[in-house]
Amino acid sequence: NRLIVPRGEDWIECGMVLAKIGKKYGFELVKKGRLVNDILIALSCRQAGAVLLTTNHKDFQVIRSFLMFQFMGI
C-alpha cells in the first residue's frame, strides 16, 4: 500500500538524463515522450530501492547507461 511519485529533483535529473541521451543517440529518440515517463519510473524505483520489472528492455538499457538503477527484463 505504498504510492511512489517523482520528487522535484527527479524531474530535474530526468531532464539531465534526457539531454545526455539526446547528445549521444540523437534527439529523435528523446522526442519520444515515453522516455520521460520511463526515466521517472526508473528514478522512482531507485528512490524506493525497488527492482524495476519490464518488457521494455531496450529503452531501460539505454537509460541505465546514464542512470544507476536496477531492472530486469521479463
Predicted model as a PDB file, atoms N, CA, C, CB and O in Angstrom, pLDDT in the B-factor column:
MODEL        1                                                                  
ATOM      1  N   ASN A   1       0.825  -1.195   0.000  1.00 82.00           N  
ATOM      2  CA  ASN A   1       0.000   0.000   0.000  1.00 82.00           C  
ATOM      3  C   ASN A   1       0.863   1.251   0.000  1.00 82.00           C  
ATOM      4  CB  ASN A   1      -0.935   0.003   1.202  1.00 82.00           C  
ATOM      5  O   ASN A   1       0.696   2.140   0.834  1.00 82.00           O  
ATOM      6  N   ARG A   2       1.774   1.302  -0.936  1.00 84.00           N  
ATOM      7  CA  ARG A   2       2.670   2.453  -0.987  1.00 84.00           C  
ATOM      8  C   ARG A   2       2.559   3.105  -2.360  1.00 84.00           C  
ATOM      9  CB  ARG A   2       4.139   2.035  -0.689  1.00 84.00           C  
ATOM     10  O   ARG A   2       2.554   2.425  -3.386  1.00 84.00           O  
ATOM     11  N   LEU A   3       2.473   4.415  -2.364  1.00 90.00           N  
ATOM     12  CA  LEU A   3       2.434   5.192  -3.604  1.00 90.00           C  
ATOM     13  C   LEU A   3       3.735   5.968  -3.715  1.00 90.00           C  
ATOM     14  CB  LEU A   3       1.197   6.157  -3.642  1.00 90.00           C  
ATOM     15  O   LEU A   3       4.106   6.707  -2.803  1.00 90.00           O  
ATOM     16  N   ILE A   4       4.422   5.799  -4.828  1.00 91.00           N  
ATOM     17  CA  ILE A   4       5.691   6.490  -5.052  1.00 91.00           C  
ATOM     18  C   ILE A   4       5.497   7.457  -6.204  1.00 91.00           C  
ATOM     19  CB  ILE A   4       6.855   5.483  -5.350  1.00 91.00           C  
ATOM     20  O   ILE A   4       5.063   7.068  -7.287  1.00 91.00           O  
ATOM     21  N   VAL A   5       5.818   8.705  -5.967  1.00 92.00           N  
ATOM     22  CA  VAL A   5       5.689   9.728  -7.010  1.00 92.00           C  
ATOM     23  C   VAL A   5       7.033  10.422  -7.193  1.00 92.00           C  
ATOM     24  CB  VAL A   5       4.577  10.766  -6.651  1.00 92.00           C  
ATOM     25  O   VAL A   5       7.806  10.528  -6.242  1.00 92.00           O  
ATOM     26  N   PRO A   6       7.319  10.894  -8.405  1.00 94.00           N  
ATOM     27  CA  PRO A   6       8.584  11.607  -8.632  1.00 94.00           C  
ATOM     28  C   PRO A   6       8.653  12.884  -7.787  1.00 94.00           C  
ATOM     29  CB  PRO A   6       8.745  11.953 -10.129  1.00 94.00           C  
ATOM     30  O   PRO A   6       7.676  13.623  -7.665  1.00 94.00           O  
ATOM     31  N   ARG A   7       9.808  13.113  -7.221  1.00 95.00           N  
ATOM     32  CA  ARG A   7      10.067  14.332  -6.458  1.00 95.00           C  
ATOM     33  C   ARG A   7      10.514  15.432  -7.418  1.00 95.00           C  
ATOM     34  CB  ARG A   7      11.143  14.086  -5.354  1.00 95.00           C  
ATOM     35  O   ARG A   7      10.818  15.160  -8.580  1.00 95.00           O  
ATOM     36  N   GLY A   8      10.554  16.645  -6.945  1.00 96.00           N  
ATOM     37  CA  GLY A   8      11.001  17.765  -7.773  1.00 96.00           C  
ATOM     38  C   GLY A   8      12.378  17.541  -8.351  1.00 96.00           C  
ATOM     39  O   GLY A   8      12.613  17.815  -9.528  1.00 96.00           O  
ATOM     40  N   GLU A   9      13.287  17.046  -7.538  1.00 96.00           N  
ATOM     41  CA  GLU A   9      14.653  16.808  -8.017  1.00 96.00           C  
ATOM     42  C   GLU A   9      14.709  15.680  -9.044  1.00 96.00           C  
ATOM     43  CB  GLU A   9      15.571  16.479  -6.844  1.00 96.00           C  
ATOM     44  O   GLU A   9      15.627  15.630  -9.863  1.00 96.00           O  
ATOM     45  N   ASP A  10      13.724  14.773  -9.003  1.00 97.00           N  
ATOM     46  CA  ASP A  10      13.671  13.713 -10.012  1.00 97.00           C  
ATOM     47  C   ASP A  10      13.390  14.297 -11.398  1.00 97.00           C  
ATOM     48  CB  ASP A  10      12.594  12.673  -9.644  1.00 97.00           C  
ATOM     49  O   ASP A  10      13.954  13.841 -12.393  1.00 97.00           O  
ATOM     50  N   TRP A  11      12.522  15.303 -11.459  1.00 97.00           N  
ATOM     51  CA  TRP A  11      12.215  15.946 -12.745  1.00 97.00           C  
ATOM     52  C   TRP A  11      13.458  16.628 -13.311  1.00 97.00           C  
ATOM     53  CB  TRP A  11      11.071  16.975 -12.581  1.00 97.00           C  
ATOM     54  O   TRP A  11      13.696  16.598 -14.518  1.00 97.00           O  
ATOM     55  N   ILE A  12      14.245  17.240 -12.430  1.00 97.00           N  
ATOM     56  CA  ILE A  12      15.481  17.898 -12.873  1.00 97.00           C  
ATOM     57  C   ILE A  12      16.470  16.854 -13.383  1.00 97.00           C  
ATOM     58  CB  ILE A  12      16.114  18.724 -11.717  1.00 97.00           C  
ATOM     59  O   ILE A  12      17.067  17.024 -14.446  1.00 97.00           O  
ATOM     60  N   GLU A  13      16.642  15.772 -12.620  1.00 97.00           N  
ATOM     61  CA  GLU A  13      17.562  14.714 -13.055  1.00 97.00           C  
ATOM     62  C   GLU A  13      17.082  14.071 -14.347  1.00 97.00           C  
ATOM     63  CB  GLU A  13      17.710  13.645 -11.962  1.00 97.00           C  
ATOM     64  O   GLU A  13      17.892  13.700 -15.197  1.00 97.00           O  
ATOM     65  N   CYS A  14      15.774  13.938 -14.499  1.00 96.00           N  
ATOM     66  CA  CYS A  14      15.198  13.395 -15.726  1.00 96.00           C  
ATOM     67  C   CYS A  14      15.611  14.253 -16.926  1.00 96.00           C  
ATOM     68  CB  CYS A  14      13.654  13.321 -15.617  1.00 96.00           C  
ATOM     69  O   CYS A  14      16.010  13.721 -17.962  1.00 96.00           O  
ATOM     70  N   GLY A  15      15.517  15.551 -16.789  1.00 94.00           N  
ATOM     71  CA  GLY A  15      15.918  16.447 -17.872  1.00 94.00           C  
ATOM     72  C   GLY A  15      17.387  16.304 -18.218  1.00 94.00           C  
ATOM     73  O   GLY A  15      17.763  16.342 -19.389  1.00 94.00           O  
ATOM     74  N   MET A  16      18.216  16.139 -17.201  1.00 95.00           N  
ATOM     75  CA  MET A  16      19.650  15.980 -17.447  1.00 95.00           C  
ATOM     76  C   MET A  16      19.934  14.658 -18.166  1.00 95.00           C  
ATOM     77  CB  MET A  16      20.433  16.044 -16.119  1.00 95.00           C  
ATOM     78  O   MET A  16      20.769  14.611 -19.069  1.00 95.00           O  
ATOM     79  N   VAL A  17      19.248  13.596 -17.771  1.00 95.00           N  
ATOM     80  CA  VAL A  17      19.427  12.300 -18.428  1.00 95.00           C  
ATOM     81  C   VAL A  17      18.953  12.376 -19.877  1.00 95.00           C  
ATOM     82  CB  VAL A  17      18.661  11.189 -17.668  1.00 95.00           C  
ATOM     83  O   VAL A  17      19.618  11.864 -20.776  1.00 95.00           O  
ATOM     84  N   LEU A  18      17.807  13.014 -20.105  1.00 92.00           N  
ATOM     85  CA  LEU A  18      17.310  13.182 -21.478  1.00 92.00           C  
ATOM     86  C   LEU A  18      18.303  13.931 -22.348  1.00 92.00           C  
ATOM     87  CB  LEU A  18      15.976  13.920 -21.473  1.00 92.00           C  
ATOM     88  O   LEU A  18      18.511  13.573 -23.508  1.00 92.00           O  
ATOM     89  N   ALA A  19      18.919  14.972 -21.793  1.00 91.00           N  
ATOM     90  CA  ALA A  19      19.908  15.742 -22.554  1.00 91.00           C  
ATOM     91  C   ALA A  19      21.113  14.875 -22.921  1.00 91.00           C  
ATOM     92  CB  ALA A  19      20.368  16.970 -21.748  1.00 91.00           C  
ATOM     93  O   ALA A  19      21.625  14.960 -24.037  1.00 91.00           O  
ATOM     94  N   LYS A  20      21.560  14.046 -21.985  1.00 93.00           N  
ATOM     95  CA  LYS A  20      22.699  13.163 -22.260  1.00 93.00           C  
ATOM     96  C   LYS A  20      22.346  12.122 -23.312  1.00 93.00           C  
ATOM     97  CB  LYS A  20      23.163  12.471 -20.975  1.00 93.00           C  
ATOM     98  O   LYS A  20      23.144  11.840 -24.205  1.00 93.00           O  
ATOM     99  N   ILE A  21      21.139  11.546 -23.205  1.00 91.00           N  
ATOM    100  CA  ILE A  21      20.700  10.571 -24.200  1.00 91.00           C  
ATOM    101  C   ILE A  21      20.622  11.225 -25.573  1.00 91.00           C  
ATOM    102  CB  ILE A  21      19.333   9.969 -23.811  1.00 91.00           C  
ATOM    103  O   ILE A  21      21.070  10.655 -26.568  1.00 91.00           O  
ATOM    104  N   GLY A  22      20.054  12.419 -25.620  1.00 88.00           N  
ATOM    105  CA  GLY A  22      19.941  13.138 -26.887  1.00 88.00           C  
ATOM    106  C   GLY A  22      21.287  13.437 -27.501  1.00 88.00           C  
ATOM    107  O   GLY A  22      21.469  13.323 -28.713  1.00 88.00           O  
ATOM    108  N   LYS A  23      22.231  13.821 -26.661  1.00 88.00           N  
ATOM    109  CA  LYS A  23      23.564  14.135 -27.163  1.00 88.00           C  
ATOM    110  C   LYS A  23      24.257  12.894 -27.726  1.00 88.00           C  
ATOM    111  CB  LYS A  23      24.413  14.749 -26.054  1.00 88.00           C  
ATOM    112  O   LYS A  23      24.951  12.978 -28.739  1.00 88.00           O  
ATOM    113  N   LYS A  24      24.073  11.752 -27.078  1.00 90.00           N  
ATOM    114  CA  LYS A  24      24.752  10.535 -27.515  1.00 90.00           C  
ATOM    115  C   LYS A  24      24.026   9.832 -28.657  1.00 90.00           C  
ATOM    116  CB  LYS A  24      24.900   9.587 -26.354  1.00 90.00           C  
ATOM    117  O   LYS A  24      24.660   9.382 -29.610  1.00 90.00           O  
ATOM    118  N   TYR A  25      22.701   9.734 -28.567  1.00 86.00           N  
ATOM    119  CA  TYR A  25      21.939   8.918 -29.515  1.00 86.00           C  
ATOM    120  C   TYR A  25      21.117   9.728 -30.511  1.00 86.00           C  
ATOM    121  CB  TYR A  25      21.028   8.005 -28.765  1.00 86.00           C  
ATOM    122  O   TYR A  25      20.527   9.161 -31.431  1.00 86.00           O  
ATOM    123  N   GLY A  26      21.072  11.027 -30.342  1.00 82.00           N  
ATOM    124  CA  GLY A  26      20.260  11.865 -31.219  1.00 82.00           C  
ATOM    125  C   GLY A  26      18.948  12.232 -30.556  1.00 82.00           C  
ATOM    126  O   GLY A  26      18.368  11.443 -29.810  1.00 82.00           O  
ATOM    127  N   PHE A  27      18.503  13.404 -30.830  1.00 78.00           N  
ATOM    128  CA  PHE A  27      17.320  13.908 -30.149  1.00 78.00           C  
ATOM    129  C   PHE A  27      16.028  13.327 -30.701  1.00 78.00           C  
ATOM    130  CB  PHE A  27      17.278  15.402 -30.244  1.00 78.00           C  
ATOM    131  O   PHE A  27      14.960  13.564 -30.135  1.00 78.00           O  
ATOM    132  N   GLU A  28      16.098  12.570 -31.793  1.00 77.00           N  
ATOM    133  CA  GLU A  28      14.898  11.895 -32.285  1.00 77.00           C  
ATOM    134  C   GLU A  28      14.412  10.895 -31.239  1.00 77.00           C  
ATOM    135  CB  GLU A  28      15.178  11.181 -33.638  1.00 77.00           C  
ATOM    136  O   GLU A  28      13.207  10.747 -31.036  1.00 77.00           O  
ATOM    137  N   LEU A  29      15.336  10.215 -30.579  1.00 70.00           N  
ATOM    138  CA  LEU A  29      14.979   9.261 -29.536  1.00 70.00           C  
ATOM    139  C   LEU A  29      14.351   9.972 -28.343  1.00 70.00           C  
ATOM    140  CB  LEU A  29      16.211   8.469 -29.093  1.00 70.00           C  
ATOM    141  O   LEU A  29      13.392   9.479 -27.749  1.00 70.00           O  
ATOM    142  N   VAL A  30      14.898  11.129 -28.001  1.00 70.00           N  
ATOM    143  CA  VAL A  30      14.409  11.877 -26.849  1.00 70.00           C  
ATOM    144  C   VAL A  30      13.019  12.443 -27.108  1.00 70.00           C  
ATOM    145  CB  VAL A  30      15.375  13.003 -26.499  1.00 70.00           C  
ATOM    146  O   VAL A  30      12.219  12.563 -26.179  1.00 70.00           O  
ATOM    147  N   LYS A  31      12.722  12.790 -28.350  1.00 73.00           N  
ATOM    148  CA  LYS A  31      11.431  13.386 -28.662  1.00 73.00           C  
ATOM    149  C   LYS A  31      10.272  12.444 -28.386  1.00 73.00           C  
ATOM    150  CB  LYS A  31      11.399  13.814 -30.100  1.00 73.00           C  
ATOM    151  O   LYS A  31       9.127  12.882 -28.266  1.00 73.00           O  
ATOM    152  N   LYS A  32      10.556  11.182 -28.286  1.00 67.00           N  
ATOM    153  CA  LYS A  32       9.508  10.221 -27.957  1.00 67.00           C  
ATOM    154  C   LYS A  32       9.209  10.355 -26.466  1.00 67.00           C  
ATOM    155  CB  LYS A  32       9.935   8.750 -28.328  1.00 67.00           C  
ATOM    156  O   LYS A  32      10.010   9.942 -25.627  1.00 67.00           O  
ATOM    157  N   GLY A  33       8.069  10.927 -26.144  1.00 76.00           N  
ATOM    158  CA  GLY A  33       7.725  11.265 -24.771  1.00 76.00           C  
ATOM    159  C   GLY A  33       7.774  10.112 -23.790  1.00 76.00           C  
ATOM    160  O   GLY A  33       7.824  10.325 -22.579  1.00 76.00           O  
ATOM    161  N   ARG A  34       7.760   8.894 -24.303  1.00 79.00           N  
ATOM    162  CA  ARG A  34       7.773   7.754 -23.389  1.00 79.00           C  
ATOM    163  C   ARG A  34       9.055   7.706 -22.566  1.00 79.00           C  
ATOM    164  CB  ARG A  34       7.609   6.456 -24.165  1.00 79.00           C  
ATOM    165  O   ARG A  34       9.053   7.163 -21.462  1.00 79.00           O  
ATOM    166  N   LEU A  35      10.140   8.259 -23.078  1.00 90.00           N  
ATOM    167  CA  LEU A  35      11.387   8.228 -22.319  1.00 90.00           C  
ATOM    168  C   LEU A  35      11.283   9.048 -21.040  1.00 90.00           C  
ATOM    169  CB  LEU A  35      12.537   8.741 -23.174  1.00 90.00           C  
ATOM    170  O   LEU A  35      11.884   8.694 -20.026  1.00 90.00           O  
ATOM    171  N   VAL A  36      10.527  10.141 -21.080  1.00 93.00           N  
ATOM    172  CA  VAL A  36      10.338  10.944 -19.870  1.00 93.00           C  
ATOM    173  C   VAL A  36       9.706  10.067 -18.795  1.00 93.00           C  
ATOM    174  CB  VAL A  36       9.451  12.202 -20.157  1.00 93.00           C  
ATOM    175  O   VAL A  36      10.190  10.008 -17.664  1.00 93.00           O  
ATOM    176  N   ASN A  37       8.626   9.392 -19.155  1.00 94.00           N  
ATOM    177  CA  ASN A  37       7.948   8.528 -18.186  1.00 94.00           C  
ATOM    178  C   ASN A  37       8.851   7.394 -17.723  1.00 94.00           C  
ATOM    179  CB  ASN A  37       6.667   7.958 -18.789  1.00 94.00           C  
ATOM    180  O   ASN A  37       8.881   7.069 -16.536  1.00 94.00           O  
ATOM    181  N   ASP A  38       9.584   6.793 -18.647  1.00 95.00           N  
ATOM    182  CA  ASP A  38      10.468   5.685 -18.282  1.00 95.00           C  
ATOM    183  C   ASP A  38      11.564   6.136 -17.321  1.00 95.00           C  
ATOM    184  CB  ASP A  38      11.093   5.074 -19.533  1.00 95.00           C  
ATOM    185  O   ASP A  38      11.884   5.427 -16.367  1.00 95.00           O  
ATOM    186  N   ILE A  39      12.129   7.292 -17.566  1.00 96.00           N  
ATOM    187  CA  ILE A  39      13.176   7.802 -16.674  1.00 96.00           C  
ATOM    188  C   ILE A  39      12.596   8.095 -15.298  1.00 96.00           C  
ATOM    189  CB  ILE A  39      13.827   9.074 -17.262  1.00 96.00           C  
ATOM    190  O   ILE A  39      13.222   7.781 -14.285  1.00 96.00           O  
ATOM    191  N   LEU A  40      11.417   8.687 -15.246  1.00 97.00           N  
ATOM    192  CA  LEU A  40      10.782   8.965 -13.955  1.00 97.00           C  
ATOM    193  C   LEU A  40      10.443   7.670 -13.215  1.00 97.00           C  
ATOM    194  CB  LEU A  40       9.510   9.805 -14.156  1.00 97.00           C  
ATOM    195  O   LEU A  40      10.554   7.613 -11.990  1.00 97.00           O  
ATOM    196  N   ILE A  41      10.040   6.650 -13.932  1.00 96.00           N  
ATOM    197  CA  ILE A  41       9.785   5.341 -13.309  1.00 96.00           C  
ATOM    198  C   ILE A  41      11.093   4.786 -12.739  1.00 96.00           C  
ATOM    199  CB  ILE A  41       9.167   4.338 -14.343  1.00 96.00           C  
ATOM    200  O   ILE A  41      11.120   4.294 -11.611  1.00 96.00           O  
ATOM    201  N   ALA A  42      12.165   4.864 -13.510  1.00 97.00           N  
ATOM    202  CA  ALA A  42      13.467   4.372 -13.043  1.00 97.00           C  
ATOM    203  C   ALA A  42      13.918   5.131 -11.796  1.00 97.00           C  
ATOM    204  CB  ALA A  42      14.527   4.507 -14.157  1.00 97.00           C  
ATOM    205  O   ALA A  42      14.398   4.520 -10.841  1.00 97.00           O  
ATOM    206  N   LEU A  43      13.768   6.441 -11.796  1.00 97.00           N  
ATOM    207  CA  LEU A  43      14.148   7.237 -10.635  1.00 97.00           C  
ATOM    208  C   LEU A  43      13.305   6.882  -9.418  1.00 97.00           C  
ATOM    209  CB  LEU A  43      14.014   8.721 -10.945  1.00 97.00           C  
ATOM    210  O   LEU A  43      13.820   6.823  -8.301  1.00 97.00           O  
ATOM    211  N   SER A  44      12.018   6.646  -9.625  1.00 96.00           N  
ATOM    212  CA  SER A  44      11.136   6.279  -8.517  1.00 96.00           C  
ATOM    213  C   SER A  44      11.503   4.917  -7.945  1.00 96.00           C  
ATOM    214  CB  SER A  44       9.679   6.275  -8.976  1.00 96.00           C  
ATOM    215  O   SER A  44      11.483   4.725  -6.730  1.00 96.00           O  
ATOM    216  N   CYS A  45      11.839   3.974  -8.817  1.00 95.00           N  
ATOM    217  CA  CYS A  45      12.277   2.651  -8.349  1.00 95.00           C  
ATOM    218  C   CYS A  45      13.574   2.767  -7.562  1.00 95.00           C  
ATOM    219  CB  CYS A  45      12.464   1.684  -9.539  1.00 95.00           C  
ATOM    220  O   CYS A  45      13.739   2.128  -6.523  1.00 95.00           O  
ATOM    221  N   ARG A  46      14.474   3.570  -8.056  1.00 96.00           N  
ATOM    222  CA  ARG A  46      15.744   3.759  -7.339  1.00 96.00           C  
ATOM    223  C   ARG A  46      15.488   4.359  -5.963  1.00 96.00           C  
ATOM    224  CB  ARG A  46      16.704   4.667  -8.149  1.00 96.00           C  
ATOM    225  O   ARG A  46      16.075   3.927  -4.971  1.00 96.00           O  
ATOM    226  N   GLN A  47      14.613   5.351  -5.905  1.00 94.00           N  
ATOM    227  CA  GLN A  47      14.277   6.014  -4.636  1.00 94.00           C  
ATOM    228  C   GLN A  47      13.706   5.012  -3.634  1.00 94.00           C  
ATOM    229  CB  GLN A  47      13.267   7.159  -4.874  1.00 94.00           C  
ATOM    230  O   GLN A  47      14.002   5.087  -2.441  1.00 94.00           O  
ATOM    231  N   ALA A  48      12.890   4.078  -4.115  1.00 94.00           N  
ATOM    232  CA  ALA A  48      12.248   3.095  -3.245  1.00 94.00           C  
ATOM    233  C   ALA A  48      13.139   1.889  -2.970  1.00 94.00           C  
ATOM    234  CB  ALA A  48      10.949   2.634  -3.861  1.00 94.00           C  
ATOM    235  O   ALA A  48      12.809   1.059  -2.123  1.00 94.00           O  
ATOM    236  N   GLY A  49      14.257   1.782  -3.672  1.00 95.00           N  
ATOM    237  CA  GLY A  49      15.113   0.619  -3.526  1.00 95.00           C  
ATOM    238  C   GLY A  49      14.499  -0.618  -4.161  1.00 95.00           C  
ATOM    239  O   GLY A  49      14.763  -1.743  -3.737  1.00 95.00           O  
ATOM    240  N   ALA A  50      13.676  -0.399  -5.181  1.00 95.00           N  
ATOM    241  CA  ALA A  50      12.963  -1.485  -5.850  1.00 95.00           C  
ATOM    242  C   ALA A  50      13.659  -1.857  -7.156  1.00 95.00           C  
ATOM    243  CB  ALA A  50      11.499  -1.087  -6.117  1.00 95.00           C  
ATOM    244  O   ALA A  50      14.369  -1.051  -7.757  1.00 95.00           O  
ATOM    245  N   VAL A  51      13.437  -3.082  -7.572  1.00 96.00           N  
ATOM    246  CA  VAL A  51      13.921  -3.541  -8.869  1.00 96.00           C  
ATOM    247  C   VAL A  51      12.776  -3.388  -9.860  1.00 96.00           C  
ATOM    248  CB  VAL A  51      14.434  -5.029  -8.808  1.00 96.00           C  
ATOM    249  O   VAL A  51      11.674  -3.883  -9.622  1.00 96.00           O  
ATOM    250  N   LEU A  52      13.028  -2.716 -10.951  1.00 96.00           N  
ATOM    251  CA  LEU A  52      12.027  -2.490 -11.993  1.00 96.00           C  
ATOM    252  C   LEU A  52      11.927  -3.731 -12.872  1.00 96.00           C  
ATOM    253  CB  LEU A  52      12.382  -1.240 -12.845  1.00 96.00           C  
ATOM    254  O   LEU A  52      12.933  -4.204 -13.401  1.00 96.00           O  
ATOM    255  N   LEU A  53      10.731  -4.251 -13.027  1.00 96.00           N  
ATOM    256  CA  LEU A  53      10.479  -5.374 -13.934  1.00 96.00           C  
ATOM    257  C   LEU A  53       9.796  -4.814 -15.171  1.00 96.00           C  
ATOM    258  CB  LEU A  53       9.601  -6.494 -13.252  1.00 96.00           C  
ATOM    259  O   LEU A  53       8.794  -4.108 -15.063  1.00 96.00           O  
ATOM    260  N   THR A  54      10.335  -5.128 -16.348  1.00 95.00           N  
ATOM    261  CA  THR A  54       9.813  -4.522 -17.570  1.00 95.00           C  
ATOM    262  C   THR A  54       9.979  -5.448 -18.768  1.00 95.00           C  
ATOM    263  CB  THR A  54      10.510  -3.195 -17.838  1.00 95.00           C  
ATOM    264  O   THR A  54      10.874  -6.293 -18.805  1.00 95.00           O  
ATOM    265  N   THR A  55       9.101  -5.269 -19.739  1.00 95.00           N  
ATOM    266  CA  THR A  55       9.280  -5.922 -21.034  1.00 95.00           C  
ATOM    267  C   THR A  55       9.989  -4.977 -21.996  1.00 95.00           C  
ATOM    268  CB  THR A  55       7.918  -6.369 -21.617  1.00 95.00           C  
ATOM    269  O   THR A  55      10.344  -5.366 -23.109  1.00 95.00           O  
ATOM    270  N   ASN A  56      10.194  -3.739 -21.566  1.00 90.00           N  
ATOM    271  CA  ASN A  56      10.829  -2.709 -22.396  1.00 90.00           C  
ATOM    272  C   ASN A  56      12.332  -2.667 -22.112  1.00 90.00           C  
ATOM    273  CB  ASN A  56      10.186  -1.314 -22.135  1.00 90.00           C  
ATOM    274  O   ASN A  56      12.864  -1.647 -21.674  1.00 90.00           O  
ATOM    275  N   HIS A  57      12.990  -3.765 -22.362  1.00 91.00           N  
ATOM    276  CA  HIS A  57      14.412  -3.892 -22.048  1.00 91.00           C  
ATOM    277  C   HIS A  57      15.260  -2.871 -22.807  1.00 91.00           C  
ATOM    278  CB  HIS A  57      14.892  -5.300 -22.367  1.00 91.00           C  
ATOM    279  O   HIS A  57      16.197  -2.305 -22.244  1.00 91.00           O  
ATOM    280  N   LYS A  58      14.945  -2.638 -24.057  1.00 90.00           N  
ATOM    281  CA  LYS A  58      15.767  -1.773 -24.916  1.00 90.00           C  
ATOM    282  C   LYS A  58      15.881  -0.347 -24.365  1.00 90.00           C  
ATOM    283  CB  LYS A  58      15.181  -1.731 -26.329  1.00 90.00           C  
ATOM    284  O   LYS A  58      16.988   0.164 -24.201  1.00 90.00           O  
ATOM    285  N   ASP A  59      14.753   0.290 -24.081  1.00 90.00           N  
ATOM    286  CA  ASP A  59      14.798   1.669 -23.589  1.00 90.00           C  
ATOM    287  C   ASP A  59      15.446   1.764 -22.215  1.00 90.00           C  
ATOM    288  CB  ASP A  59      13.395   2.251 -23.535  1.00 90.00           C  
ATOM    289  O   ASP A  59      16.225   2.683 -21.958  1.00 90.00           O  
ATOM    290  N   PHE A  60      15.130   0.819 -21.327  1.00 95.00           N  
ATOM    291  CA  PHE A  60      15.703   0.892 -19.982  1.00 95.00           C  
ATOM    292  C   PHE A  60      17.195   0.579 -19.981  1.00 95.00           C  
ATOM    293  CB  PHE A  60      14.976  -0.066 -19.051  1.00 95.00           C  
ATOM    294  O   PHE A  60      17.912   1.043 -19.094  1.00 95.00           O  
ATOM    295  N   GLN A  61      17.677  -0.186 -20.941  1.00 94.00           N  
ATOM    296  CA  GLN A  61      19.119  -0.405 -21.064  1.00 94.00           C  
ATOM    297  C   GLN A  61      19.813   0.899 -21.453  1.00 94.00           C  
ATOM    298  CB  GLN A  61      19.420  -1.512 -22.108  1.00 94.00           C  
ATOM    299  O   GLN A  61      20.880   1.216 -20.927  1.00 94.00           O  
ATOM    300  N   VAL A  62      19.215   1.648 -22.366  1.00 93.00           N  
ATOM    301  CA  VAL A  62      19.762   2.957 -22.733  1.00 93.00           C  
ATOM    302  C   VAL A  62      19.763   3.875 -21.520  1.00 93.00           C  
ATOM    303  CB  VAL A  62      18.951   3.591 -23.889  1.00 93.00           C  
ATOM    304  O   VAL A  62      20.767   4.527 -21.234  1.00 93.00           O  
ATOM    305  N   ILE A  63      18.657   3.929 -20.815  1.00 95.00           N  
ATOM    306  CA  ILE A  63      18.549   4.800 -19.639  1.00 95.00           C  
ATOM    307  C   ILE A  63      19.574   4.408 -18.591  1.00 95.00           C  
ATOM    308  CB  ILE A  63      17.133   4.740 -19.043  1.00 95.00           C  
ATOM    309  O   ILE A  63      20.202   5.275 -17.983  1.00 95.00           O  
ATOM    310  N   ARG A  64      19.751   3.110 -18.373  1.00 96.00           N  
ATOM    311  CA  ARG A  64      20.696   2.670 -17.341  1.00 96.00           C  
ATOM    312  C   ARG A  64      22.138   3.042 -17.672  1.00 96.00           C  
ATOM    313  CB  ARG A  64      20.591   1.171 -17.151  1.00 96.00           C  
ATOM    314  O   ARG A  64      22.974   3.089 -16.770  1.00 96.00           O  
ATOM    315  N   SER A  65      22.444   3.300 -18.910  1.00 95.00           N  
ATOM    316  CA  SER A  65      23.810   3.726 -19.216  1.00 95.00           C  
ATOM    317  C   SER A  65      24.079   5.154 -18.727  1.00 95.00           C  
ATOM    318  CB  SER A  65      24.065   3.633 -20.724  1.00 95.00           C  
ATOM    319  O   SER A  65      25.225   5.602 -18.725  1.00 95.00           O  
ATOM    320  N   PHE A  66      23.025   5.868 -18.313  1.00 96.00           N  
ATOM    321  CA  PHE A  66      23.167   7.234 -17.799  1.00 96.00           C  
ATOM    322  C   PHE A  66      22.659   7.393 -16.376  1.00 96.00           C  
ATOM    323  CB  PHE A  66      22.437   8.195 -18.694  1.00 96.00           C  
ATOM    324  O   PHE A  66      22.849   8.444 -15.763  1.00 96.00           O  
ATOM    325  N   LEU A  67      22.015   6.360 -15.844  1.00 96.00           N  
ATOM    326  CA  LEU A  67      21.345   6.474 -14.553  1.00 96.00           C  
ATOM    327  C   LEU A  67      21.436   5.124 -13.835  1.00 96.00           C  
ATOM    328  CB  LEU A  67      19.852   6.920 -14.728  1.00 96.00           C  
ATOM    329  O   LEU A  67      21.057   4.097 -14.398  1.00 96.00           O  
ATOM    330  N   MET A  68      21.925   5.124 -12.622  1.00 96.00           N  
ATOM    331  CA  MET A  68      22.060   3.893 -11.864  1.00 96.00           C  
ATOM    332  C   MET A  68      20.714   3.506 -11.239  1.00 96.00           C  
ATOM    333  CB  MET A  68      23.143   4.046 -10.775  1.00 96.00           C  
ATOM    334  O   MET A  68      20.160   4.251 -10.431  1.00 96.00           O  
ATOM    335  N   PHE A  69      20.203   2.350 -11.617  1.00 96.00           N  
ATOM    336  CA  PHE A  69      19.024   1.744 -11.015  1.00 96.00           C  
ATOM    337  C   PHE A  69      19.029   0.276 -11.409  1.00 96.00           C  
ATOM    338  CB  PHE A  69      17.697   2.461 -11.470  1.00 96.00           C  
ATOM    339  O   PHE A  69      19.759  -0.134 -12.311  1.00 96.00           O  
ATOM    340  N   GLN A  70      18.215  -0.503 -10.729  1.00 96.00           N  
ATOM    341  CA  GLN A  70      18.169  -1.931 -11.015  1.00 96.00           C  
ATOM    342  C   GLN A  70      16.925  -2.254 -11.810  1.00 96.00           C  
ATOM    343  CB  GLN A  70      18.207  -2.752  -9.722  1.00 96.00           C  
ATOM    344  O   GLN A  70      15.832  -1.786 -11.490  1.00 96.00           O  
ATOM    345  N   PHE A  71      17.094  -3.066 -12.862  1.00 95.00           N  
ATOM    346  CA  PHE A  71      15.939  -3.531 -13.603  1.00 95.00           C  
ATOM    347  C   PHE A  71      16.185  -4.920 -14.152  1.00 95.00           C  
ATOM    348  CB  PHE A  71      15.602  -2.568 -14.728  1.00 95.00           C  
ATOM    349  O   PHE A  71      17.323  -5.353 -14.328  1.00 95.00           O  
ATOM    350  N   MET A  72      15.085  -5.605 -14.418  1.00 95.00           N  
ATOM    351  CA  MET A  72      15.141  -6.938 -15.006  1.00 95.00           C  
ATOM    352  C   MET A  72      14.098  -7.013 -16.109  1.00 95.00           C  
ATOM    353  CB  MET A  72      14.905  -8.049 -13.932  1.00 95.00           C  
ATOM    354  O   MET A  72      12.964  -6.564 -15.942  1.00 95.00           O  
ATOM    355  N   GLY A  73      14.490  -7.575 -17.215  1.00 88.00           N  
ATOM    356  CA  GLY A  73      13.536  -7.815 -18.288  1.00 88.00           C  
ATOM    357  C   GLY A  73      12.709  -9.056 -17.998  1.00 88.00           C  
ATOM    358  O   GLY A  73      13.203 -10.028 -17.427  1.00 88.00           O  
ATOM    359  N   ILE A  74      11.452  -9.012 -18.394  1.00 88.00           N  
ATOM    360  CA  ILE A  74      10.593 -10.185 -18.215  1.00 88.00           C  
ATOM    361  C   ILE A  74      10.026 -10.616 -19.551  1.00 88.00           C  
ATOM    362  CB  ILE A  74       9.453  -9.891 -17.218  1.00 88.00           C  
ATOM    363  O   ILE A  74       9.275 -11.589 -19.619  1.00 88.00           O  
TER     364      ILE A  74                                                      
ENDMDL                                                                          
END                                                                             
